[in-house]
């Protein structure tokens, strides 16, 4: 199998390394807006660098992996669909609902494959939580708490391109909340704070955010995120039911300390970022993509799944801005079908 990788930045480099080692991948063609960066990675992996995106499609590939800036995702997804090529794309499809819906329509019209990169679906902890919920071990689920905390903020120049904390970061929590529980979110109430570094205010973004979400079965969930968690990278989910409760992301590297006299000690080597924390999950999602392309399994996260996560993020942005509860039914793109 020959795969084109479009984008060789941080996550693109990780994906290219993973693909180059996969037994079903014969070769890669790499390209990036920074041609020298693509050349250097290709040389290091023993693969081929292309001068631009056009060559990816002209030289012939069996599938495409998109890890560019978000602003290019939708156009590249559409181009691959029109070329009849299966696509793996990092989230999100686009930063707005119209662009997302247009890209999905192109994929569905072409009848091609689009798998989205929500890697938490391939993490052992979240998989275990899903099994605990579905097996009935927890009894009736009544409360879910999700959080994502970055150790350090991103560069100031990147913030205006990110889509904001809800679309860029909490979108992962929204997706995994749906996947673990098997239920849709029907309304949200969200707030955000820009009391930290002034670069967030300058970008019209927030450095810390919170949302209260109601699921279609009455379960209540909270989701919080911050860019300023100096203790380390912290991603957790707590699920509480009438019979039991479980937690994802609590291990000897979780950057949290107990104030109890007999509590566990602080982590000696806390997680520093998402690439380290979710390394095995990133590999597993690409292995799944290759299986999907080969017709060996169903698509584990298609464009419609990504659309629902973006709708929740968009509802949160509206709620934060307008200081009101927002029902998901107000936004376009609702579906009565479930992929759970």
C-alpha positions as CSV (number, residue, x, y, z in Angstrom):
1,X,0.0,0.0,0.0
2,X,1.3,3.5,-0.9
3,X,0.1,6.3,1.3
4,X,0.4,10.1,0.8
5,X,1.0,12.1,4.0
6,X,0.0,15.7,3.6
7,X,1.6,17.7,6.4
8,X,4.8,16.8,8.2
9,X,4.6,18.9,11.3
10,X,4.4,17.5,14.8
11,X,1.5,15.0,14.4
12,X,2.3,14.4,10.7
13,X,5.8,13.3,11.7
14,X,4.4,10.9,14.3
15,X,2.0,9.4,11.8
16,X,4.6,9.1,9.1
17,X,6.9,7.2,11.5
18,X,4.1,4.9,12.4
19,X,3.0,4.2,8.8
20,X,6.6,3.6,7.6
21,X,6.9,0.7,10.1
22,X,3.5,-0.9,9.3
23,X,3.8,-4.2,7.5
24,X,1.0,-3.4,5.0
25,X,2.5,0.0,4.0
26,X,5.0,-0.4,1.2
27,X,5.9,3.3,0.7
28,X,5.0,6.9,1.6
29,X,4.9,10.1,-0.3
30,X,5.3,13.1,2.0
31,X,4.6,16.7,1.4
32,X,4.4,19.9,3.4
33,X,4.0,23.7,2.9
34,X,7.6,23.7,4.3
35,X,9.3,21.7,1.6
36,X,12.6,21.4,3.5
37,X,10.8,19.8,6.4
38,X,9.1,17.2,4.2
39,X,12.5,16.5,2.5
40,X,14.2,16.0,5.9
41,X,11.6,13.6,7.2
42,X,11.5,11.6,3.9
43,X,15.3,11.3,4.0
44,X,15.2,10.1,7.6
45,X,12.5,7.5,6.9
46,X,13.8,6.4,3.5
47,X,10.6,7.6,1.9
48,X,9.8,10.0,-1.0
49,X,9.1,13.7,-0.7
50,X,6.8,15.5,-3.1
51,X,7.1,19.2,-4.0
52,X,3.4,19.8,-3.4
53,X,0.0,18.4,-2.9
54,X,-0.6,18.0,-6.6
55,X,2.1,15.4,-6.9
56,X,0.4,13.3,-4.1
57,X,-2.5,12.8,-6.4
58,X,-0.6,12.7,-9.7
59,X,2.0,10.2,-8.6
60,X,-0.6,7.7,-7.5
61,X,-1.4,6.6,-3.9
62,X,-3.8,4.2,-2.4
63,X,-4.9,6.4,0.5
64,X,-4.2,9.9,2.0
65,X,-3.4,11.0,5.5
66,X,-4.1,14.7,6.2
67,X,-2.3,16.4,9.0
68,X,-2.1,20.0,7.7
69,X,-3.4,23.1,9.3
70,X,-7.2,22.8,9.9
71,X,-8.0,25.5,7.3
72,X,-6.9,23.1,4.6
73,X,-8.7,19.9,5.8
74,X,-12.0,20.3,4.1
75,X,-10.6,21.2,0.7
76,X,-8.1,18.2,0.8
77,X,-10.9,15.8,2.0
78,X,-13.0,16.9,-1.0
79,X,-10.1,16.5,-3.4
80,X,-9.3,13.0,-2.2
81,X,-13.0,12.1,-2.4
82,X,-13.2,13.2,-6.0
83,X,-10.1,11.2,-6.7
84,X,-11.7,8.1,-5.2
85,X,-9.2,7.9,-2.3
86,X,-9.8,6.9,1.3
87,X,-8.7,9.5,3.8
88,X,-7.6,9.7,7.4
89,X,-7.8,13.2,8.6
90,X,-6.9,14.8,11.9
91,X,-9.8,16.5,13.7
92,X,-11.7,18.7,12.9
93,X,-13.0,18.5,9.3
94,X,-13.4,22.3,9.4
95,X,-13.8,25.0,12.0
96,X,-17.4,25.7,10.9
97,X,-20.5,23.6,10.3
98,X,-21.1,24.6,6.6
99,X,-17.5,23.6,5.7
100,X,-17.8,20.4,7.6
101,X,-21.2,19.5,6.0
102,X,-19.8,20.3,2.5
103,X,-16.8,18.0,3.0
104,X,-19.0,15.2,4.3
105,X,-21.4,15.6,1.4
106,X,-18.4,15.2,-1.1
107,X,-17.3,12.0,0.7
108,X,-20.8,10.5,0.7
109,X,-21.4,11.4,-2.9
110,X,-18.2,9.8,-4.0
111,X,-18.8,6.8,-1.8
112,X,-15.3,6.9,-0.3
113,X,-13.9,6.5,3.2
114,X,-13.2,9.3,5.7
115,X,-11.8,8.3,9.1
116,X,-11.3,11.1,11.6
117,X,-8.5,11.3,14.1
118,X,-10.1,11.1,17.5
119,X,-7.4,9.0,19.1
120,X,-9.0,8.7,22.5
121,X,-11.3,6.0,21.1
122,X,-8.3,3.8,20.8
123,X,-6.9,4.4,24.3
124,X,-7.1,1.5,26.7
125,X,-8.5,3.6,29.6
126,X,-11.4,5.0,27.6
127,X,-12.1,1.6,26.1
128,X,-12.3,0.2,29.6
129,X,-14.7,2.9,30.6
130,X,-16.9,2.2,27.6
131,X,-17.0,-1.5,28.5
132,X,-17.8,-0.6,32.2
133,X,-20.8,1.5,31.1
134,X,-22.1,-0.9,28.4
135,X,-21.8,-4.0,30.7
136,X,-24.0,-2.4,33.3
137,X,-21.3,-2.6,35.9
138,X,-21.9,1.0,37.0
139,X,-25.7,0.7,37.0
140,X,-27.6,3.8,35.8
141,X,-25.0,6.4,34.9
142,X,-25.8,9.7,36.5
143,X,-22.7,11.8,36.4
144,X,-19.7,12.2,34.1
145,X,-16.7,14.5,34.6
146,X,-14.2,15.1,31.8
147,X,-11.2,17.3,31.8
148,X,-8.3,18.2,29.6
149,X,-5.4,20.4,30.9
150,X,-2.4,21.4,28.9
151,X,0.8,21.9,30.7
152,X,1.7,25.1,28.7
153,X,-0.1,27.3,26.3
154,X,0.5,27.1,22.5
155,X,2.3,29.9,20.6
156,X,0.4,33.2,20.5
157,X,0.4,33.2,16.7
158,X,-1.4,29.9,16.6
159,X,-4.4,30.8,18.8
160,X,-6.4,32.7,16.1
161,X,-6.0,29.7,13.8
162,X,-7.1,27.1,16.4
163,X,-10.8,27.7,16.5
164,X,-10.8,28.3,20.2
165,X,-10.6,26.1,23.3
166,X,-13.9,24.4,22.7
167,X,-13.2,23.4,19.0
168,X,-9.6,22.7,19.4
169,X,-9.3,20.9,22.8
170,X,-12.7,20.1,24.4
171,X,-13.9,18.7,21.1
172,X,-12.0,15.5,22.1
173,X,-13.9,15.4,25.4
174,X,-17.2,15.9,23.6
175,X,-16.4,13.0,21.1
176,X,-15.3,10.6,23.8
177,X,-18.3,11.4,26.0
178,X,-20.6,10.3,23.2
179,X,-18.5,7.3,22.4
180,X,-18.1,6.0,26.0
181,X,-21.7,6.6,27.1
182,X,-23.5,5.8,23.8
183,X,-25.8,8.8,24.2
184,X,-26.2,12.1,22.5
185,X,-25.8,15.5,24.2
186,X,-29.1,17.5,24.0
187,X,-28.1,20.8,25.6
188,X,-25.1,22.7,26.9
189,X,-24.3,25.7,29.2
190,X,-20.8,26.9,28.9
191,X,-18.5,29.6,30.3
192,X,-14.9,30.7,29.7
193,X,-12.2,32.8,31.3
194,X,-9.5,34.9,29.6
195,X,-8.0,36.0,32.9
196,X,-4.6,34.5,32.1
197,X,-2.0,35.7,29.6
198,X,-3.2,38.6,27.4
199,X,-2.6,36.7,24.2
200,X,-5.9,34.8,24.7
201,X,-7.9,38.0,24.9
202,X,-6.1,39.4,21.9
203,X,-7.1,36.2,19.9
204,X,-10.7,36.4,21.2
205,X,-10.1,33.1,22.9
206,X,-10.2,31.8,26.5
207,X,-7.5,30.0,28.5
208,X,-9.9,28.1,30.7
209,X,-13.4,26.8,29.9
210,X,-16.2,24.8,31.4
211,X,-19.4,23.3,30.2
212,X,-22.4,21.5,31.7
213,X,-23.9,19.1,29.3
214,X,-27.2,17.1,29.5
215,X,-27.3,13.7,27.7
216,X,-30.5,12.4,26.1
217,X,-31.1,9.9,29.0
218,X,-30.8,12.6,31.7
219,X,-27.1,11.9,32.6
220,X,-25.3,15.1,33.6
221,X,-21.7,15.8,32.4
222,X,-19.2,18.5,33.0
223,X,-16.2,19.2,30.7
224,X,-13.4,21.5,31.6
225,X,-10.2,22.5,29.9
226,X,-7.3,24.9,30.5
227,X,-4.1,25.8,28.7
228,X,-2.3,26.6,31.9
229,X,-1.7,23.5,34.0
230,X,1.9,23.8,35.1
231,X,1.9,20.5,37.0
232,X,1.7,18.6,33.7
233,X,-0.6,17.3,31.0
234,X,-3.8,16.0,32.6
235,X,-6.6,14.2,30.8
236,X,-9.2,12.3,32.8
237,X,-12.8,11.1,32.8
238,X,-14.8,10.1,35.9
239,X,-18.0,8.1,35.4
240,X,-20.3,7.6,38.4
241,X,-23.3,5.3,38.4
242,X,-25.8,4.0,41.0
243,X,-23.7,0.9,41.6
244,X,-20.0,1.9,41.0
245,X,-17.7,4.5,39.6
246,X,-14.5,4.4,37.5
247,X,-11.9,6.9,36.3
248,X,-9.8,7.1,33.2
249,X,-6.4,8.7,33.2
250,X,-5.5,8.1,36.9
251,X,-2.0,6.5,37.0
252,X,1.5,7.1,38.4
253,X,2.0,9.8,35.8
254,X,-1.1,11.8,36.5
255,X,0.0,15.3,37.5
256,X,-2.0,15.6,40.7
257,X,-1.1,15.5,44.3
258,X,-3.3,14.4,47.3
259,X,-3.5,16.6,50.4
260,X,-4.6,13.5,52.5
261,X,-2.0,12.2,54.9
262,X,-2.2,8.7,53.5
263,X,-2.9,9.8,49.9
264,X,-0.7,8.8,46.9
265,X,2.5,10.8,46.3
266,X,2.8,13.3,43.4
267,X,4.0,11.8,40.1
268,X,7.7,11.6,39.7
269,X,7.4,11.9,35.9
270,X,4.1,13.6,35.0
271,X,2.8,13.5,31.5
272,X,4.0,16.5,29.4
273,X,1.8,16.4,26.4
274,X,-0.8,14.5,24.3
275,X,1.7,12.9,21.9
276,X,3.4,11.2,24.9
277,X,0.1,10.4,26.8
278,X,-1.7,8.9,23.7
279,X,1.3,7.4,21.8
280,X,-0.2,3.9,21.7
281,X,-3.6,5.2,20.7
282,X,-2.2,7.2,17.8
283,X,-0.6,4.0,16.5
284,X,-3.8,2.0,17.0
285,X,-6.0,4.5,15.1
286,X,-3.7,4.3,12.0
287,X,-3.6,0.5,12.2
288,X,-7.4,0.7,12.2
289,X,-7.4,3.0,9.1
290,X,-5.3,0.5,7.2
291,X,-7.7,-2.3,8.1
292,X,-10.6,-0.1,7.0
293,X,-8.9,0.6,3.6
294,X,-8.3,-3.1,3.2
295,X,-12.0,-3.8,3.9
296,X,-11.2,-5.7,7.1
297,X,-13.2,-3.6,9.5
298,X,-15.9,-0.9,9.7
299,X,-14.9,2.7,9.9
300,X,-14.5,3.4,13.7
301,X,-15.0,7.2,13.4
302,X,-16.4,8.7,10.2
303,X,-17.2,12.2,9.2
304,X,-20.7,12.2,10.8
305,X,-19.1,11.3,14.2
306,X,-16.8,14.3,13.8
307,X,-19.7,16.5,12.9
308,X,-21.5,15.7,16.1
309,X,-18.5,16.6,18.2
310,X,-18.1,19.9,16.3
311,X,-21.8,20.7,16.8
312,X,-21.3,20.4,20.6
313,X,-18.2,22.6,20.5
314,X,-20.2,25.2,18.4
315,X,-23.1,25.1,20.9
316,X,-20.6,25.7,23.7
317,X,-19.2,28.8,21.9
318,X,-22.7,30.2,21.3
319,X,-23.5,29.5,25.0
320,X,-20.3,31.2,26.2
321,X,-20.8,34.2,23.9
322,X,-24.6,34.7,24.6
323,X,-24.6,33.5,28.2
324,X,-27.4,31.1,27.8
325,X,-28.2,27.4,27.5
326,X,-28.1,26.1,23.9
327,X,-30.0,23.1,22.7
328,X,-28.2,21.0,20.0
329,X,-31.4,21.0,18.0
330,X,-30.7,24.7,17.2
331,X,-27.7,23.8,15.1
332,X,-27.6,22.2,11.6
333,X,-26.4,18.7,11.1
334,X,-28.4,16.7,13.6
335,X,-28.9,13.0,12.8
336,X,-31.3,10.4,14.0
337,X,-28.9,7.7,13.3
338,X,-26.5,6.3,15.9
339,X,-23.1,4.8,15.2
340,X,-22.7,3.5,18.7
